Amino acid sequence: MSPHGTGIHGKRGGESSDKAGLSASKRLRSVWPLLMELVRPRRGKLALGFVLMLVNRASGLVLPASTKYLVDNVMVAKQTRLLEPLVLAVFCATLIQGGTSFTLTQLLSKEAQRLIAELRRRVQEHIGRLSVAYYDSNKSGLLVSRIMNDVEGVRNLIGTGLIDFVGGILTALFSLVFLLRISVVLTSAALLFIGVFAMVLNRAFRFIRPIFRERGKITAEVSGRLTESLAGVRVVKGYHAEAAEARVFSGGVQRLLDNVVKSLTAISLMSFSATFLMGIVGATVMYVGARQILAPHPTLTLGGFVTFTAFMAFLVAPMFQVVGIGTQITEALAGLDRTQEVLHERPEDRDPKRSFAIGPVRGQVVFEHVYFEYSPGKPVLTDVSFTSEPGTVTALVGPSGAGKSTVISLIAAFHEPVQGKILVDGVDLSTVRLDSYRTQLGVVLQDTFLFDGTIRENVAFARPAATEEQILEACRIARVDEFAEKFDKKYETVVGERGVKLSGGQRQRVSIARAILADPRILILDEATSSLDSESEAAIQAGLGYLMKGRTTFVIAHRLSTIRHADEILVVEDGRVVERGTHESLYALEGRYYDFYTRQHGIDANLFLAPGECPPEPEQESTPRLPGAQAPTAASLLRGNVV
């Protein structure tokens, strides 16, 4: 998507709505297993809720049922002794109805909220275990919408919404029994119109269901773009693109508004139909009922007519509930359908072939004729082979898009090769349980990510069980103490979202401290210092030097002078390793590495290096160690030098 693209107000969502409508019934059937899974642990409370609902609805029928006796027996026949029992019965029934309504709300509404919280935790945990490829193909805003919004409508399924819906249907059935006993003719006339309305409702819901499903997609897209815009506010302001972003967001909001207006139009038409139905039924009942009462041989009493009218309201009222609650349940099912789509994605650690729990890693990494492609037919790596021994540094150099970061992703097991093998200590990485492997992996990236927490929390993120002494020691080694101690709250200083309250060098030091605390056996440095000024880089290099000692390290660097002391340099171009060797051997070869190096620094033998790129060799004795950390096992790793 371009910086000011139209991704959130294009036609993609509209095109998918047709597909949504065509397969709605299949999707709804597919939701039932998940719905039953959610309902099963709550069977007891739901059963109690249905019992309370039955009592509630039955008690609600006492008032209309009593009107016949009130009119025919008390008012017309003057049987005043029945007045007090009738009033007492209505009063008690009203108390029961109010008490059961309160209990239903307390029981089911609160349980529905607990379910929403549980489902959010479940979806978030599941998304967190999906592969990096899934994140690459889905915007963060969409995933947030899946976690926070799509599960919200479940309250209408487990809460009072479904109970009210079923209760309305049962009330209609109870009312139908009373109506048939009072007058078959009147009831038949009313049922004719209600049947027509039911068919109209059925067609209306077929139309409105895809609208609700599409609304979730549009909301996710708009939220995703908004999240991107807020995260990239410095880029937006740097290019004075506020107005352009406002137009993009406005387009997305307009799509959402159009969707809501369309659904409101459908709902209002259904409400109008229900009101029209009530008018027709009411007029029919008035006409036919009056004729039956005024006939020479009346077939309906005045009390019976009053009671019939009251029960007819109970019969027609559920039609209004179907319009209101039915749309809510439809929206809830659409959200549950989207939630189920996420839950059906297989977590990367659920691969049945990943059953081997690798023990403590020595750090030998071997690529054997590895091929990889993100999209079928578009190779990114072709026949890549190399071996990195424990405690050595392997540097990857080459132009942008050559495949260096892909190699790193494969080492981190973010992806799997489509052909060939990656072996760690002789074990095929595709068979290794990721939890046993990634706990021994450390990553320091160019774009350091810090959470909106304190310095201490960000360092301890790699090892939550670390002691205070270990955290402070890692901070000292990475030179975090040099700036943290100057803050008023020291290590409790909040760094802000993505660490915006710290400078680039300070964020990188925190990242290095985090990696030091993790004490990984395999370390990945992806452009760890390329974005820093020379002074910040010089302050960081000592920490990186300590971090790399005794560990198998993979380095991506554009500053070629910083990887001159690597044990092996791999020159990657067009997805292939075109050259390999040490700095000296590759420079003497005068091939692609030589071209990169001389183009970057000039062809003079005397290179003018930026201060901090090659600091003096540190004393071996002065290298600090974390309490409990392993001693360096490869003294010649960088021969005391930095990356």
C-alpha positions, 0 to 999 in steps of 0.5 A: 500500500502506498503511503497515501493509498486507498487500501481501506476504502477500496472494493475488496470488502464489497467483492467479498460480501457476495461470497459471504452471502452465498456461503452464509448457511455453511458458515453458520453451521461451521460455527456450531462446534465452537458455540457448543464448546463455549456452552458446554462448561456453562450448561448448568447456568444456562439450564438454570437460566432457561428455567428462570426464563420459563417461570418469568414468562409464565408469571408474565401471562397471569395479568392478561389471563386474569382480564377475562375473569375481571371483566366477565366475572367481577365487572359483568357478573358482579362476583366481587369475591373474586377481585381480591384473589385476582389482584393478589395473584397478579401482584405475586406474579409481578413480584416473581416476574421482576425477581426472575428478570433480576436473577437472569440478568445477574446470572447470564449477563455476568457469565457472558462477560466472563466468557468474553474475557476468556475468549479474548485471552484464548484468541490472543494466546492463539494468535501469539503462537501463530507463525511470522508468516501469518503476521506478515499477511495480516495487519496488526489492526485487524488482529486487534479487532479479532481479539477485542471486537469480534468476541464482543457479540458472544454476550448475545448468545450466552447472555440474556439475548438468546434467552430473551429470544427463546423466551419470546418464542415460548411466550408466543407459543403459550399465547397461541394456546390461549388464543385458540381456546378463545377464538379459532377464527380470530387466531387463524386470521392473525396467524395468516398475517404473521406467517407472511411476516415470518417469510419476509423476516427470513428473506431480510436476514439472508440480506442483512447477515453478509452486511454484518460480516462485512462490517467486521472486515471494514472495522478491522481494516480501518483500525489497522490503517489507524494503528499504522498512522498513529505508529508512523506519526513522525513519518506522517508529520515529516512529509506533511501528510496529515491531510492525506492520512485524514482523507484515507481514514475518512474514506474508510469511515465512509465505507463503515458508515455506508455499511451501517446505513445499509443495515439500519435501512434493512432493520428499519424496514423490518421494524416498519413491517412489524408495526404494519403487521401489528396494525393489520392484526389489530384492525382484523381482531377489532372487526371480527371480534366486534362482529362475534360479540354483536352477533345475535348468538355471540360466540365471544364475550367481552372479557374474552375479547379483552383477553384475546387482545392482550394475548395477541400482543404477546403473540406479535411482540416476539416479532419485534424481538426477532427484529432487535435480538435476531440482528444482534444474534446474527452479528454475534454469529458473524463475529464468532465465525471470524473468531473461528477462522483465527482459531483454525489457524494452526500454531507453529508449535502444533506441527506434529513433526516438531516433537524433538525437545533439543537440549542445551545448544552448542551452537553449530548451524549447518545449511544443506542446500537450502531453497526458500520462497515466500510465494510459490514460484518466486525463489528467494534463496537458492541452494544455500549451504554453509556451516557455522561452528560453535562460538564463531561469527558468520557475517552476511553481506550483500545488496538489499533484497539479496536474501540476508534477512531471509537466512536469519529468519530461517535460523530463527525458525520463523520460516522453514525451507521448501527444500534442503535442511537446516541443522542445529547441532546435527538436528533438523531444525524443522523437527525441533520444538520451538519452545526448546530452541528459541529460549536459547536464541537471542536477537538484536535488531536495527529497529529496536522494539521496546514496550511501553514500560520501565527500563527494568521491565524491558531488560527483564523481558527476556528472562522474567525470573532473573534476579535484581543483581543479574538485571543490573549487571546486564545493564552495566555491561550494555552501558545502560547504567550510564544514562539510566542512573541519571534519570529521576526514577532510574531503572523505573523510568517509563520509556514510552511506546516503542521507547520513544522517550529514549534516544536511538543509542539508548534504546539499542543499549537496552536491547543489548542488555535484554539479549545479555540477560537472556544468555543465548547460545545463538545470537543474531545481530541484524544491522544492530549499529548501522542506524547509530551515530559514531559516538553511540556506536562506540558506547555500544560496541563493548556490550556487543563484544561481550555478548558475542563471546562464546556464542554462535553469532550471525551478523548482517551489516552494511558497514563492512568495516565492522565485520572485518574480523568475522570468522566467515563472511558470506556474500549473498546476491540474488538468493545465492552465496556467491563468495565466502571467506575471511575479510582478507581472503575475500578482499584479495580475491577482488570479487563481489566483496571487494567491489562492495568494500571499495565502493563503500570506502574508496579504493585507497588502501588507507581507509578513513573509518568513522570514529567508533567503528573499530575501537581498540581491543579490550583487555580480556581480564576486564570483560565482565561476566553475568553471575552464573553465565558461561565463560567465553569458550572462543577467545578468538571469536572476534579476537577482542574486536567488535562486530 
